Amino acid sequence: MEAIILGTAAMAPLPGRGLSSLAVRCDPTGELLLFDCGEATQVQFRRADLSWNRVSRIFLSHTHADHVTGLPGLLMLMSQCEREAELEIYGPAPTVEYLRSMSILQPHLGYPITAYEIDSPGVLVEGEGYTVSCEAGHHRRPCYGFRVQGAERPGQFDADAAGRLGIPDGPERAMLVAGQPVRLPDGTMVEPERVVGPTRPGPSVVYITDTVPVVELVELARECTLLVCEGLYGPGHDEGAAEKMHMTIAEAAQLATEAKARMLRTVHISQRYTDDDLPELDTYLRDLFAEGAVGRDLERIPVTA
C-alpha cells in the first residue's frame, strides 16, 4: 500500500495546506481509496500526479463542510475525463441527502454512483486484496474512523528446516509457501506447516479525524501499520480541543501508543500554526511517540507489513 496525504488543514484551506483528504493506493490493482474530500481535493490530485479515474470508493468521516465540499468538483471532473466505472461513496447520515443536493448543479455525470449510508460499525468493503472497516467516533454529528486492512501474507519460510527435509530449491518451495503440499523424489509428502510459519497480517492504514478519543477507535487502530489521526492543537490547548470535540497532538499520540500503531501522522492542523511551527510540533510529537510526525500535504508514505 501507499498512503498519500492530500490535505492537512482544519476548517479552511491555506495557501500550502489543503483541507482533509487522504488517498490510499492498494496493491495489486493500483486502485485508489479516498478518505474525505475537502475543498479543492481535485487540485491536490493534480499536484500528487494521481488519476481520479483510479478512485473506486470514497469514504466520508462525516458531513461537516471542510470534509466534503470537494466532492462536487471531483465528481464532475471524473465525468469530464470520460469515467464509466461505478463509484461507491460511504458515509454517515446525511451523506445521501448531501449527494442528492448536488443535483442543483446539474452535473450530468456519465457514470453510476452508489451511496451507502453508514449507521453502525463493521466491515464496509471486501475488495481485491483489502478490506475496509469502520468504527464510530464521537463528534457533533455522526462520525466514523476507517481502517484499510491488506490481505494476510503467507508465513515465513524456514529454509533451514526445508534443507533438513531435503526440499530442493525451486518450485517445490514456492508451492509450500502457497500452502500446497509437495512430494519429494523418495515419495515423502511434506505438508506446508512443517516449513512455513503461520500467516501474517497484511499492511494497514487507519484514518481518524474530528472526534474525541474513544476506546472503540483504539481498537480500530490496533497494531496498524500507519495511523493518520487528527491533532488539531499542540501543547496548551487541551481545553479548546475538548470544547470543539477534537483531538490534540498529545491525544493522537496516546491513541497510537495504546493501539500499538507502528507509525503516526497527525493531520487536521489548526490555522494557528504556520509552516514554521511544524518542526517544533514534530519534536513535541516525537517525544510522545517516537515514530510520529506532523503530516505534510502531498507526503507519500509506503505502507508495508
N, C-alpha and C positions, 0 to 999 in steps of 0.2 A: 504494500500500500504506500501511498504518498498523501500527506495532508498539505494543503495549500491554504494559508490564512489569507483571505481576501479583504477582510476589514476588521479593524480592532477598536474603532471609535464607539463611544456610547452617546446615544441620543441625537447627535448631529455630526455630519461628516466634517472633517478638517482637510486642509489642502493636501496633506500627506498621509491621511488616515481615513479610510473608508468605514462605512457602517458594517454592522455584524454580518459576516458571511464566511463560511468555511467550506472548501471543496475537498473531497476525499476521492482519490483515484484508486480503483480496485483492480487487482490482477485476478484472473488472466485476461479479462476482456478490455481493460482500459476505460471502462465506463466511469462516469463521474457522479458522485452523490453530492448534493448541495444542501448545506445546513444553514438556514436563514438566508434572507435575500434583501439586505438593506439597500437603501438608495444608491443608485449608480453601480450596483454589482456588475452590470454588463461592462462598465469601464474597466473594472478590476480584472474581468475575464480577458480583455484585450491586453492589459498590461502583463498578465501572467501567461499569455500565449496559450490559453485554454480554449477548447472548442465547446460552444454552448450546445451543439448537437450531440455531444458525448454525455450530456446530463440525462440520466434516465429517471431520477427521482429527486424531489425536493422535499426537505423536512423542515417544518417551521416550529421553532421552540414555543412561540406564542405570537399573538397578532398585534402587539404594540408596533407603532408605525416604523420605528427605527430598525425593525427586523423584517419588514415585509414590503416596504414601499418600492423596492427594486423589482418586484415581480412583474408589474405590467410591462415595463420596458424590456425585460429579459424575455418574457413570453412572446411579445410581438417581434423581437429581433430573431428569435428562433424561427418564426414563421417566414420572415423575410429571407432567411437562409435556407428556405425550402425544406424545413424539417417535415418528416412524415411519421416518424416513430411516436408512439404514445408516450406521454409524460405523466408520471404519477406524482401527486402532491399530498403530503401528510401533514396534519397539524391539528391542534385542539380547536374547539369552537372559539370564535366564529369563522374558521378558515373557509368553509364552503360559502358562507354569506359574503365574505370578502371577495372571493373569486367571482361570484355572481355579479357583484357590484361593478366589476371591470367591464361588463357589457356596455356600460355607458360610453366607453372609449371606442366601441365598435372595432375591436382588434382584428376581426376576420382571420382567426388562427386556422392554419391549414393542416393541423394535426390534432389528434384527440388528447384530451386531458381528463384524467380520472382523479377525483379528490376523495380522500379518506379522512374522516374526522376522528381524531384520537380521543377516546373517553376513558381509557384505562391502560395501565402499564402492560408490557408484554412484548412479544416478537411481532414486528410490523411487516418485515420483508424477509424472505429467504431467496437471495439472489444467487448468481453463479459465483461460488467461492466465498460468499459472505452472508451474514445475516445482520439486520438492523433491529434493535430492540429499544424500548423507551421506558422511562420511569418518571413519575410526576415530581416536579419541584413545587415550590411554594412562593407565589408572586401575587400581584394584584389581580391577575386574571389567569385562567388555566395555562400552565406552562410545563414543558417536558424537556428532559435531557435525553440524549440519544447515544447509543453505542453501536459502532460498526465492528463486528467480530469476524475476522478472517477464518476460513475453514481450518480444521485441525490438520496438523502436519504429521507425517509418519514419525515413528520413534527413531531414536538414534541407532545406527547400525554398529554393532560390536565387531570390528574387523578381526580382533584377536580371537574371539570365540569362533568366528567363521573360519579362521585359519586352522584352529584346532580341530574343527569338524571336517576339514578337507574341502571346503567350498571354494571352488576356483574363482579367480577374478573374472568378471564378465556378466552375462545376462542373468545367471543364477542369483547373484547378489541383488541385482535390480528387482528381480521377481520377489525375493524375500522382503525387501523394503516396501514393495507394493502390496504385501500381505498374502502372497501366494507361496505355498509350499513347493519345494524342489526335490527332485530325486537325484541322488549322486550316482556316479558310474557303478558303484558297488551295490546299488539297489537301496541304500539307506534313504529314508524320507526325512527331510528336515523341515520342521514347522517354523514359521516366521518368528514366533515368540522366543525361540532358542537363541536368536541372534539380533533381534530388533526389540528395542525398548517400547514402553507404552507410548501411545500417540501424545503429541504435544499441542497445546493451544496455538492457534494462529495469531497474527498481529491484530491489534485492536486500537480504535480511536474512539474516545468519548468526548462529547460536546455538551457542555453545561453552561447556561447563561441565564441571567435575570431571575435569580431565586436566592432565598436564604438557604444556609446549609441544612439539609435534612438527611437522616440516616439512609433513606432509600437511594439517594444519589451516591453515597459512599459505596453501596453495594453495586450500583450500576457501573461504577468506575473500578471495581475490584480487580487488581492486578492487570490493569490495562497497560498497553504499551505507551500510549500518548493520551494525556488528559488536556483538552483545551477548555479552559474554565474561566469564567469572568473573574476579574479582580478590579473592581471599579476604583477603589482607593488604596493608597499606601498607608503608612502609619499615621495615626492621629485622627482618623475619620471613621472609626468604627460605628459611632452613633448615627452619623449621617447615612451610612450604608444600610444600617438596620431599618431606619425610618423609611427608606426607599425600597426596602425588601430586595437588596442586592448583597453580593459578597465582596469582601475586601480581598486584597492580595494575601493577607495572612490567613483568611478563612479558606481560600483556594489551596494554599499550601498545606493547611491542616487536613483538608479533604483528600488531597493527593497522598499525604502521609498515611492517613487511616486506611485508604484504599490500596496502599502499596503500589501506586502507579509508578511506572518506570520514568516517564518524562512528563513535564508540566509546562504549558504555555498559558499565560493569563491574557485575556482579551477584554473587550468592553471597557476600555480605559477612559476615565473621566477626562473632560476637556481641561480641567485644571492643570494637567500635566502636559508640558511641551515635550518635543523630541529630546531636548537637552536634559530633561528629567529622567528619561528612561534608563540610562546606565545606573543611576542611583537606585532606581526601583529594582533593577536587575540584582544589584548587590544585596538589597534588602530581602528579596525573594530567595536568593540562593543561600542566605544564612538560615532560612526556614526550610528550604527544600533544595538539596544540592543540585538536582537535575532539572531545575526550573529556570525559566526566563520569561520576561515580558514579551509577548508576541509582537511581531512587526508585520505590517502589511506586505503581502507577497512573499512572505517567508515560506519556503518549501521544506518539509520535514519528512525524510524517509522513515517509514514505519515498518520495521522488520521484527519478527518474533525472536 
